[in-house]
Amino acid sequence: MNARNRYGFGFARLALVGAVAVVLAAVAGGPVRADDDATLTLKLKDHHFDPAMPSIPAEKRVKVTVTNLDSTPAEVESDDFKMEKVVAGGATVILTIGPLKAGEYEIHDEYNEDVSKTKLTVK
């Protein structure tokens, strides 16, 4: 038996219409995603970031890849914008930040903040 709602549409048709609506919403301005070309690669070695003075474009979401080359865990974070992620020793994580306004933002390893502080330049 084909179940129909009170308007005479079957569930399969309603599911198809719903799927099309989701696809159209995504194409027409769905969730903001990191731009393909907006990326940043950070490495932690001896509790220092490489590059020492990273930069990213302003007003864009950016995919950040963080590799911890040390054997101990690190907690990469910023008190200036929303970013906080634990990276196990020898591991890599990927996160997305922004969009951020132009300026300088501090980032650091929470576990070794005194030696790891660096500035992220957004321009």
Buried (B, 14 or more C-beta within 10 A) or exposed (E): EEEEEEEEEEEEEEEEEEEEEEEEEEEEEEEEEBBEEBEBBBBBEEBBBBEEEBEBBBEBBBBBEBBBBBEEBBBBBBEBBEBEEBBEEEEEBEBEBBBBEEEEBBBBBBBBBEEBEBBBBBE
